[in-house]
Amino acid sequence: MCVDRVQRRCVADPIFGPSGGVAAALSVTGPTALVRAGPAVRLAAAAASRAYSTRR
């Protein structure tokens, strides 16, 4: 998570591919007062990793 000088918050997590390496990332950025998405981003990235790694 990061907070910059104009009070924006960034949350990101990796999406892993079939080989276990990072294939992409999921991120959310917005005003500090509104972004409380850390756990939601983590869960969404984990779900995307599972879907992507089982894809054929």
PQR file of N, CA, C, O and H, with PARSE charges and radii, in Angstrom:
ATOM      1  N   MET A   1       0.843  -1.165   0.000 -0.4000 1.5000
ATOM      2  CA  MET A   1       0.000   0.000   0.000 -0.0000 2.0000
ATOM      3  C   MET A   1       0.895   1.236   0.000  0.5500 1.7000
ATOM      4  O   MET A   1       1.966   1.234   0.607 -0.5500 1.4000
ATOM      5  N   CYS A   2       0.458   2.275  -0.672 -0.4000 1.5000
ATOM      6  CA  CYS A   2       1.201   3.536  -0.685 -0.0000 2.0000
ATOM      7  C   CYS A   2       0.233   4.690  -0.465  0.5500 1.7000
ATOM      8  O   CYS A   2      -0.950   4.597  -0.795 -0.5500 1.4000
ATOM      9  H   CYS A   2      -0.413   2.277  -1.165  0.4000 1.0000
ATOM     10  N   VAL A   3       0.743   5.763   0.089 -0.4000 1.5000
ATOM     11  CA  VAL A   3      -0.019   7.004   0.216 -0.0000 2.0000
ATOM     12  C   VAL A   3       0.882   8.106  -0.305  0.5500 1.7000
ATOM     13  O   VAL A   3       2.004   8.259   0.177 -0.5500 1.4000
ATOM     14  H   VAL A   3       1.703   5.839   0.358  0.4000 1.0000
ATOM     15  N   ASP A   4       0.415   8.885  -1.286 -0.4000 1.5000
ATOM     16  CA  ASP A   4       1.267   9.933  -1.860 -0.0000 2.0000
ATOM     17  C   ASP A   4       0.932  11.303  -1.282  0.5500 1.7000
ATOM     18  O   ASP A   4       0.101  11.423  -0.382 -0.5500 1.4000
ATOM     19  H   ASP A   4      -0.496   8.761  -1.677  0.4000 1.0000
ATOM     20  N   ARG A   5       1.578  12.317  -1.801 -0.4000 1.5000
ATOM     21  CA  ARG A   5       1.445  13.669  -1.250 -0.0000 2.0000
ATOM     22  C   ARG A   5       0.054  14.270  -1.382  0.5500 1.7000
ATOM     23  O   ARG A   5      -0.293  15.162  -0.608 -0.5500 1.4000
ATOM     24  H   ARG A   5       2.254  12.220  -2.532  0.4000 1.0000
ATOM     25  N   VAL A   6      -0.743  13.824  -2.317 -0.4000 1.5000
ATOM     26  CA  VAL A   6      -2.094  14.375  -2.462 -0.0000 2.0000
ATOM     27  C   VAL A   6      -3.138  13.445  -1.853  0.5500 1.7000
ATOM     28  O   VAL A   6      -4.317  13.501  -2.202 -0.5500 1.4000
ATOM     29  H   VAL A   6      -0.461  13.099  -2.946  0.4000 1.0000
ATOM     30  N   GLN A   7      -2.689  12.595  -0.945 -0.4000 1.5000
ATOM     31  CA  GLN A   7      -3.567  11.718  -0.171 -0.0000 2.0000
ATOM     32  C   GLN A   7      -4.380  10.735  -1.016  0.5500 1.7000
ATOM     33  O   GLN A   7      -5.592  10.596  -0.849 -0.5500 1.4000
ATOM     34  H   GLN A   7      -1.731  12.550  -0.662  0.4000 1.0000
ATOM     35  N   ARG A   8      -3.686  10.069  -1.913 -0.4000 1.5000
ATOM     36  CA  ARG A   8      -4.290   8.953  -2.635 -0.0000 2.0000
ATOM     37  C   ARG A   8      -3.702   7.670  -2.072  0.5500 1.7000
ATOM     38  O   ARG A   8      -2.537   7.637  -1.677 -0.5500 1.4000
ATOM     39  H   ARG A   8      -2.701  10.182  -2.048  0.4000 1.0000
ATOM     40  N   ARG A   9      -4.487   6.639  -2.036 -0.4000 1.5000
ATOM     41  CA  ARG A   9      -4.033   5.342  -1.535 -0.0000 2.0000
ATOM     42  C   ARG A   9      -4.029   4.348  -2.696  0.5500 1.7000
ATOM     43  O   ARG A   9      -4.938   4.338  -3.526 -0.5500 1.4000
ATOM     44  H   ARG A   9      -5.434   6.666  -2.357  0.4000 1.0000
ATOM     45  N   CYS A  10      -3.006   3.527  -2.738 -0.4000 1.5000
ATOM     46  CA  CYS A  10      -2.859   2.505  -3.777 -0.0000 2.0000
ATOM     47  C   CYS A  10      -2.740   1.147  -3.091  0.5500 1.7000
ATOM     48  O   CYS A  10      -1.982   0.994  -2.133 -0.5500 1.4000
ATOM     49  H   CYS A  10      -2.268   3.535  -2.064  0.4000 1.0000
ATOM     50  N   VAL A  11      -3.478   0.177  -3.576 -0.4000 1.5000
ATOM     51  CA  VAL A  11      -3.410  -1.184  -3.063 -0.0000 2.0000
ATOM     52  C   VAL A  11      -3.233  -2.098  -4.266  0.5500 1.7000
ATOM     53  O   VAL A  11      -3.953  -1.962  -5.255 -0.5500 1.4000
ATOM     54  H   VAL A  11      -4.093   0.301  -4.354  0.4000 1.0000
ATOM     55  N   ALA A  12      -2.277  -3.033  -4.197 -0.4000 1.5000
ATOM     56  CA  ALA A  12      -2.036  -3.937  -5.326 -0.0000 2.0000
ATOM     57  C   ALA A  12      -1.628  -5.314  -4.821  0.5500 1.7000
ATOM     58  O   ALA A  12      -1.056  -5.450  -3.740 -0.5500 1.4000
ATOM     59  H   ALA A  12      -1.692  -3.143  -3.394  0.4000 1.0000
ATOM     60  N   ASP A  13      -1.927  -6.324  -5.613 -0.4000 1.5000
ATOM     61  CA  ASP A  13      -1.520  -7.698  -5.334 -0.0000 2.0000
ATOM     62  C   ASP A  13      -1.243  -8.398  -6.654  0.5500 1.7000
ATOM     63  O   ASP A  13      -1.858  -8.073  -7.670 -0.5500 1.4000
ATOM     64  H   ASP A  13      -2.392  -6.214  -6.492  0.4000 1.0000
ATOM     65  N   PRO A  14      -0.316  -9.363  -6.649 -0.5600 1.5000
ATOM     66  CA  PRO A  14       0.015 -10.075  -7.880  0.2800 2.0000
ATOM     67  C   PRO A  14      -1.038 -11.125  -8.237  0.5500 1.7000
ATOM     68  O   PRO A  14      -1.761 -11.630  -7.379 -0.5500 1.4000
ATOM     69  N   ILE A  15      -1.096 -11.429  -9.524 -0.4000 1.5000
ATOM     70  CA  ILE A  15      -1.884 -12.551 -10.039 -0.0000 2.0000
ATOM     71  C   ILE A  15      -0.875 -13.536 -10.605  0.5500 1.7000
ATOM     72  O   ILE A  15      -0.086 -13.195 -11.487 -0.5500 1.4000
ATOM     73  H   ILE A  15      -0.508 -11.018 -10.221  0.4000 1.0000
ATOM     74  N   PHE A  16      -0.906 -14.753 -10.095 -0.4000 1.5000
ATOM     75  CA  PHE A  16       0.058 -15.766 -10.492 -0.0000 2.0000
ATOM     76  C   PHE A  16      -0.482 -16.628 -11.630  0.5500 1.7000
ATOM     77  O   PHE A  16      -1.671 -16.944 -11.669 -0.5500 1.4000
ATOM     78  H   PHE A  16      -1.546 -15.030  -9.379  0.4000 1.0000
ATOM     79  N   GLY A  17       0.392 -17.002 -12.546 -0.4000 1.5000
ATOM     80  CA  GLY A  17       0.035 -17.838 -13.676 -0.0000 2.0000
ATOM     81  C   GLY A  17       0.217 -19.309 -13.372  0.5500 1.7000
ATOM     82  O   GLY A  17       0.549 -19.674 -12.244 -0.5500 1.4000
ATOM     83  H   GLY A  17       1.358 -16.745 -12.514  0.4000 1.0000
ATOM     84  N   PRO A  18       0.004 -20.160 -14.366 -0.5600 1.5000
ATOM     85  CA  PRO A  18       0.084 -21.613 -14.189  0.2800 2.0000
ATOM     86  C   PRO A  18       1.445 -22.093 -13.689  0.5500 1.7000
ATOM     87  O   PRO A  18       1.513 -23.092 -12.973 -0.5500 1.4000
ATOM     88  N   SER A  19       2.523 -21.410 -14.048 -0.4000 1.5000
ATOM     89  CA  SER A  19       3.860 -21.848 -13.642 -0.0000 2.0000
ATOM     90  C   SER A  19       4.247 -21.321 -12.260  0.5500 1.7000
ATOM     91  O   SER A  19       5.327 -21.636 -11.760 -0.5500 1.4000
ATOM     92  H   SER A  19       2.468 -20.599 -14.630  0.4000 1.0000
ATOM     93  N   GLY A  20       3.379 -20.526 -11.642 -0.4000 1.5000
ATOM     94  CA  GLY A  20       3.658 -19.979 -10.321 -0.0000 2.0000
ATOM     95  C   GLY A  20       4.307 -18.609 -10.337  0.5500 1.7000
ATOM     96  O   GLY A  20       4.473 -17.987  -9.288 -0.5500 1.4000
ATOM     97  H   GLY A  20       2.502 -20.270 -12.048  0.4000 1.0000
ATOM     98  N   GLY A  21       4.677 -18.130 -11.523 -0.4000 1.5000
ATOM     99  CA  GLY A  21       5.265 -16.801 -11.635 -0.0000 2.0000
ATOM    100  C   GLY A  21       4.184 -15.728 -11.731  0.5500 1.7000
ATOM    101  O   GLY A  21       3.026 -16.018 -12.032 -0.5500 1.4000
ATOM    102  H   GLY A  21       4.543 -18.635 -12.375  0.4000 1.0000
ATOM    103  N   VAL A  22       4.576 -14.511 -11.476 -0.4000 1.5000
ATOM    104  CA  VAL A  22       3.625 -13.393 -11.565 -0.0000 2.0000
ATOM    105  C   VAL A  22       3.288 -13.151 -13.036  0.5500 1.7000
ATOM    106  O   VAL A  22       4.181 -12.941 -13.857 -0.5500 1.4000
ATOM    107  H   VAL A  22       5.517 -14.276 -11.232  0.4000 1.0000
ATOM    108  N   ALA A  23       1.997 -13.180 -13.362 -0.4000 1.5000
ATOM    109  CA  ALA A  23       1.535 -12.985 -14.728 -0.0000 2.0000
ATOM    110  C   ALA A  23       0.893 -11.609 -14.917  0.5500 1.7000
ATOM    111  O   ALA A  23       0.857 -11.083 -16.029 -0.5500 1.4000
ATOM    112  H   ALA A  23       1.272 -13.350 -12.695  0.4000 1.0000
ATOM    113  N   ALA A  24       0.391 -11.036 -13.832 -0.4000 1.5000
ATOM    114  CA  ALA A  24      -0.300  -9.746 -13.903 -0.0000 2.0000
ATOM    115  C   ALA A  24      -0.431  -9.202 -12.484  0.5500 1.7000
ATOM    116  O   ALA A  24       0.060  -9.803 -11.529 -0.5500 1.4000
ATOM    117  H   ALA A  24       0.421 -11.464 -12.928  0.4000 1.0000
ATOM    118  N   ALA A  25      -1.090  -8.071 -12.361 -0.4000 1.5000
ATOM    119  CA  ALA A  25      -1.359  -7.503 -11.040 -0.0000 2.0000
ATOM    120  C   ALA A  25      -2.720  -6.835 -11.054  0.5500 1.7000
ATOM    121  O   ALA A  25      -3.215  -6.411 -12.098 -0.5500 1.4000
ATOM    122  H   ALA A  25      -1.489  -7.582 -13.137  0.4000 1.0000
ATOM    123  N   LEU A  26      -3.301  -6.752  -9.895 -0.4000 1.5000
ATOM    124  CA  LEU A  26      -4.586  -6.092  -9.713 -0.0000 2.0000
ATOM    125  C   LEU A  26      -4.354  -4.935  -8.747  0.5500 1.7000
ATOM    126  O   LEU A  26      -3.767  -5.125  -7.682 -0.5500 1.4000
ATOM    127  H   LEU A  26      -2.898  -7.096  -9.047  0.4000 1.0000
ATOM    128  N   SER A  27      -4.814  -3.731  -9.115 -0.4000 1.5000
ATOM    129  CA  SER A  27      -4.596  -2.584  -8.231 -0.0000 2.0000
ATOM    130  C   SER A  27      -5.820  -1.690  -8.187  0.5500 1.7000
ATOM    131  O   SER A  27      -6.630  -1.652  -9.113 -0.5500 1.4000
ATOM    132  H   SER A  27      -5.290  -3.577  -9.980  0.4000 1.0000
ATOM    133  N   VAL A  28      -5.928  -0.967  -7.070 -0.4000 1.5000
ATOM    134  CA  VAL A  28      -6.981   0.022  -6.867 -0.0000 2.0000
ATOM    135  C   VAL A  28      -6.306   1.272  -6.337  0.5500 1.7000
ATOM    136  O   VAL A  28      -5.486   1.194  -5.423 -0.5500 1.4000
ATOM    137  H   VAL A  28      -5.270  -0.998  -6.317  0.4000 1.0000
ATOM    138  N   THR A  29      -6.642   2.431  -6.902 -0.4000 1.5000
ATOM    139  CA  THR A  29      -6.103   3.716  -6.446 -0.0000 2.0000
ATOM    140  C   THR A  29      -7.254   4.693  -6.282  0.5500 1.7000
ATOM    141  O   THR A  29      -8.159   4.746  -7.115 -0.5500 1.4000
ATOM    142  H   THR A  29      -7.309   2.494  -7.644  0.4000 1.0000
ATOM    143  N   GLY A  30      -7.217   5.452  -5.222 -0.4000 1.5000
ATOM    144  CA  GLY A  30      -8.266   6.441  -5.010 -0.0000 2.0000
ATOM    145  C   GLY A  30      -7.968   7.302  -3.797  0.5500 1.7000
ATOM    146  O   GLY A  30      -6.932   7.133  -3.154 -0.5500 1.4000
ATOM    147  H   GLY A  30      -6.482   5.409  -4.545  0.4000 1.0000
ATOM    148  N   PRO A  31      -8.863   8.219  -3.480 -0.5600 1.5000
ATOM    149  CA  PRO A  31      -8.665   9.084  -2.318  0.2800 2.0000
ATOM    150  C   PRO A  31      -8.537   8.253  -1.041  0.5500 1.7000
ATOM    151  O   PRO A  31      -9.235   7.255  -0.860 -0.5500 1.4000
ATOM    152  N   THR A  32      -7.640   8.680  -0.168 -0.4000 1.5000
ATOM    153  CA  THR A  32      -7.379   7.956   1.079 -0.0000 2.0000
ATOM    154  C   THR A  32      -8.654   7.705   1.873  0.5500 1.7000
ATOM    155  O   THR A  32      -8.820   6.639   2.465 -0.5500 1.4000
ATOM    156  H   THR A  32      -7.073   9.490  -0.315  0.4000 1.0000
ATOM    157  N   ALA A  33      -9.546   8.674   1.888 -0.4000 1.5000
ATOM    158  CA  ALA A  33     -10.782   8.545   2.660 -0.0000 2.0000
ATOM    159  C   ALA A  33     -11.712   7.467   2.103  0.5500 1.7000
ATOM    160  O   ALA A  33     -12.577   6.972   2.826 -0.5500 1.4000
ATOM    161  H   ALA A  33      -9.411   9.541   1.407  0.4000 1.0000
ATOM    162  N   LEU A  34     -11.550   7.097   0.835 -0.4000 1.5000
ATOM    163  CA  LEU A  34     -12.477   6.149   0.205 -0.0000 2.0000
ATOM    164  C   LEU A  34     -11.903   4.759  -0.013  0.5500 1.7000
ATOM    165  O   LEU A  34     -12.658   3.788  -0.061 -0.5500 1.4000
ATOM    166  H   LEU A  34     -10.847   7.499   0.248  0.4000 1.0000
ATOM    167  N   VAL A  35     -10.589   4.637  -0.146 -0.4000 1.5000
ATOM    168  CA  VAL A  35      -9.998   3.334  -0.488 -0.0000 2.0000
ATOM    169  C   VAL A  35      -9.664   2.567   0.783  0.5500 1.7000
ATOM    170  O   VAL A  35      -8.730   2.909   1.508 -0.5500 1.4000
ATOM    171  H   VAL A  35      -9.976   5.426  -0.107  0.4000 1.0000
ATOM    172  N   ARG A  36     -10.421   1.555   1.032 -0.4000 1.5000
ATOM    173  CA  ARG A  36     -10.196   0.626   2.145 -0.0000 2.0000
ATOM    174  C   ARG A  36     -10.279  -0.788   1.582  0.5500 1.7000
ATOM    175  O   ARG A  36     -10.927  -1.664   2.154 -0.5500 1.4000
ATOM    176  H   ARG A  36     -11.180   1.276   0.443  0.4000 1.0000
ATOM    177  N   ALA A  37      -9.616  -0.991   0.457 -0.4000 1.5000
ATOM    178  CA  ALA A  37      -9.830  -2.191  -0.340 -0.0000 2.0000
ATOM    179  C   ALA A  37      -8.753  -3.255  -0.191  0.5500 1.7000
ATOM    180  O   ALA A  37      -8.766  -4.229  -0.943 -0.5500 1.4000
ATOM    181  H   ALA A  37      -9.090  -0.280  -0.009  0.4000 1.0000
ATOM    182  N   GLY A  38      -7.820  -3.113   0.747 -0.4000 1.5000
ATOM    183  CA  GLY A  38      -6.727  -4.078   0.854 -0.0000 2.0000
ATOM    184  C   GLY A  38      -7.177  -5.527   0.861  0.5500 1.7000
ATOM    185  O   GLY A  38      -6.745  -6.291  -0.003 -0.5500 1.4000
ATOM    186  H   GLY A  38      -7.809  -2.322   1.358  0.4000 1.0000
ATOM    187  N   PRO A  39      -8.026  -5.944   1.798 -0.5600 1.5000
ATOM    188  CA  PRO A  39      -8.472  -7.339   1.828  0.2800 2.0000
ATOM    189  C   PRO A  39      -9.256  -7.750   0.583  0.5500 1.7000
ATOM    190  O   PRO A  39      -9.122  -8.879   0.110 -0.5500 1.4000
ATOM    191  N   ALA A  40     -10.068  -6.846   0.055 -0.4000 1.5000
ATOM    192  CA  ALA A  40     -10.852  -7.176  -1.143 -0.0000 2.0000
ATOM    193  C   ALA A  40      -9.948  -7.383  -2.355  0.5500 1.7000
ATOM    194  O   ALA A  40     -10.182  -8.292  -3.151 -0.5500 1.4000
ATOM    195  H   ALA A  40     -10.177  -5.930   0.439  0.4000 1.0000
ATOM    196  N   VAL A  41      -8.925  -6.555  -2.501 -0.4000 1.5000
ATOM    197  CA  VAL A  41      -7.980  -6.711  -3.614 -0.0000 2.0000
ATOM    198  C   VAL A  41      -7.224  -8.019  -3.463  0.5500 1.7000
ATOM    199  O   VAL A  41      -7.027  -8.738  -4.443 -0.5500 1.4000
ATOM    200  H   VAL A  41      -8.736  -5.817  -1.854  0.4000 1.0000
ATOM    201  N   ARG A  42      -6.796  -8.336  -2.244 -0.4000 1.5000
ATOM    202  CA  ARG A  42      -6.080  -9.584  -1.994 -0.0000 2.0000
ATOM    203  C   ARG A  42      -6.942 -10.794  -2.365  0.5500 1.7000
ATOM    204  O   ARG A  42      -6.456 -11.724  -3.010 -0.5500 1.4000
ATOM    205  H   ARG A  42      -6.956  -7.752  -1.448  0.4000 1.0000
ATOM    206  N   LEU A  43      -8.204 -10.789  -1.966 -0.4000 1.5000
ATOM    207  CA  LEU A  43      -9.107 -11.896  -2.286 -0.0000 2.0000
ATOM    208  C   LEU A  43      -9.372 -11.993  -3.787  0.5500 1.7000
ATOM    209  O   LEU A  43      -9.391 -13.092  -4.342 -0.5500 1.4000
ATOM    210  H   LEU A  43      -8.599 -10.035  -1.442  0.4000 1.0000
ATOM    211  N   ALA A  44      -9.575 -10.859  -4.444 -0.4000 1.5000
ATOM    212  CA  ALA A  44      -9.817 -10.858  -5.890 -0.0000 2.0000
ATOM    213  C   ALA A  44      -8.591 -11.357  -6.649  0.5500 1.7000
ATOM    214  O   ALA A  44      -8.727 -12.121  -7.604 -0.5500 1.4000
ATOM    215  H   ALA A  44      -9.559  -9.967  -3.993  0.4000 1.0000
ATOM    216  N   ALA A  45      -7.393 -10.934  -6.234 -0.4000 1.5000
ATOM    217  CA  ALA A  45      -6.174 -11.396  -6.894 -0.0000 2.0000
ATOM    218  C   ALA A  45      -5.984 -12.896  -6.689  0.5500 1.7000
ATOM    219  O   ALA A  45      -5.560 -13.594  -7.610 -0.5500 1.4000
ATOM    220  H   ALA A  45      -7.283 -10.313  -5.458  0.4000 1.0000
ATOM    221  N   ALA A  46      -6.289 -13.394  -5.509 -0.4000 1.5000
ATOM    222  CA  ALA A  46      -6.185 -14.836  -5.252 -0.0000 2.0000
ATOM    223  C   ALA A  46      -7.169 -15.617  -6.114  0.5500 1.7000
ATOM    224  O   ALA A  46      -6.821 -16.667  -6.655 -0.5500 1.4000
ATOM    225  H   ALA A  46      -6.633 -12.827  -4.761  0.4000 1.0000
ATOM    226  N   ALA A  47      -8.394 -15.116  -6.246 -0.4000 1.5000
ATOM    227  CA  ALA A  47      -9.397 -15.779  -7.092 -0.0000 2.0000
ATOM    228  C   ALA A  47      -8.961 -15.764  -8.556  0.5500 1.7000
ATOM    229  O   ALA A  47      -9.117 -16.761  -9.261 -0.5500 1.4000
ATOM    230  H   ALA A  47      -8.677 -14.263  -5.807  0.4000 1.0000
ATOM    231  N   ALA A  48      -8.421 -14.649  -9.008 -0.4000 1.5000
ATOM    232  CA  ALA A  48      -7.939 -14.562 -10.395 -0.0000 2.0000
ATOM    233  C   ALA A  48      -6.761 -15.502 -10.609  0.5500 1.7000
ATOM    234  O   ALA A  48      -6.650 -16.117 -11.670 -0.5500 1.4000
ATOM    235  H   ALA A  48      -8.294 -13.839  -8.435  0.4000 1.0000
ATOM    236  N   SER A  49      -5.890 -15.624  -9.631 -0.4000 1.5000
ATOM    237  CA  SER A  49      -4.755 -16.546  -9.736 -0.0000 2.0000
ATOM    238  C   SER A  49      -5.250 -17.982  -9.871  0.5500 1.7000
ATOM    239  O   SER A  49      -4.753 -18.740 -10.704 -0.5500 1.4000
ATOM    240  H   SER A  49      -5.980 -15.125  -8.769  0.4000 1.0000
ATOM    241  N   ARG A  50      -6.232 -18.355  -9.045 -0.4000 1.5000
ATOM    242  CA  ARG A  50      -6.774 -19.718  -9.130 -0.0000 2.0000
ATOM    243  C   ARG A  50      -7.419 -19.971 -10.485  0.5500 1.7000
ATOM    244  O   ARG A  50      -7.213 -21.025 -11.088 -0.5500 1.4000
ATOM    245  H   ARG A  50      -6.636 -17.740  -8.368  0.4000 1.0000
ATOM    246  N   ALA A  51      -8.193 -19.012 -10.962 -0.4000 1.5000
ATOM    247  CA  ALA A  51      -8.868 -19.177 -12.266 -0.0000 2.0000
ATOM    248  C   ALA A  51      -7.845 -19.257 -13.401  0.5500 1.7000
ATOM    249  O   ALA A  51      -7.987 -20.074 -14.310 -0.5500 1.4000
ATOM    250  H   ALA A  51      -8.360 -18.156 -10.473  0.4000 1.0000
ATOM    251  N   TYR A  52      -6.826 -18.416 -13.348 -0.4000 1.5000
ATOM    252  CA  TYR A  52      -5.828 -18.378 -14.401 -0.0000 2.0000
ATOM    253  C   TYR A  52      -4.947 -19.622 -14.391  0.5500 1.7000
ATOM    254  O   TYR A  52      -4.577 -20.124 -15.453 -0.5500 1.4000
ATOM    255  H   TYR A  52      -6.711 -17.752 -12.609  0.4000 1.0000
ATOM    256  N   SER A  53      -4.608 -20.123 -13.208 -0.4000 1.5000
ATOM    257  CA  SER A  53      -3.708 -21.264 -13.134 -0.0000 2.0000
ATOM    258  C   SER A  53      -4.394 -22.577 -13.520  0.5500 1.7000
ATOM    259  O   SER A  53      -3.714 -23.542 -13.868 -0.5500 1.4000
ATOM    260  H   SER A  53      -4.909 -19.715 -12.346  0.4000 1.0000
ATOM    261  N   THR A  54      -5.733 -22.632 -13.465 -0.4000 1.5000
ATOM    262  CA  THR A  54      -6.444 -23.856 -13.864 -0.0000 2.0000
ATOM    263  C   THR A  54      -6.936 -23.768 -15.310  0.5500 1.7000
ATOM    264  O   THR A  54      -7.518 -24.720 -15.829 -0.5500 1.4000
ATOM    265  H   THR A  54      -6.286 -21.848 -13.182  0.4000 1.0000
ATOM    266  N   ARG A  55      -6.704 -22.634 -15.953 -0.4000 1.5000
ATOM    267  CA  ARG A  55      -7.142 -22.426 -17.341 -0.0000 2.0000
ATOM    268  C   ARG A  55      -6.299 -23.250 -18.292  0.5500 1.7000
ATOM    269  O   ARG A  55      -5.086 -23.365 -18.111 -0.5500 1.4000
ATOM    270  H   ARG A  55      -6.231 -21.860 -15.532  0.4000 1.0000
ATOM    271  N   ARG A  56      -6.915 -23.812 -19.279 -0.4000 1.5000
ATOM    272  CA  ARG A  56      -6.179 -24.642 -20.268 -0.0000 2.0000
ATOM    273  C   ARG A  56      -6.383 -24.118 -21.652  0.5500 1.7000
ATOM    274  O   ARG A  56      -5.849 -24.678 -22.609 -0.5500 1.4000
ATOM    275  H   ARG A  56      -7.900 -23.719 -19.425  0.4000 1.0000
TER
END
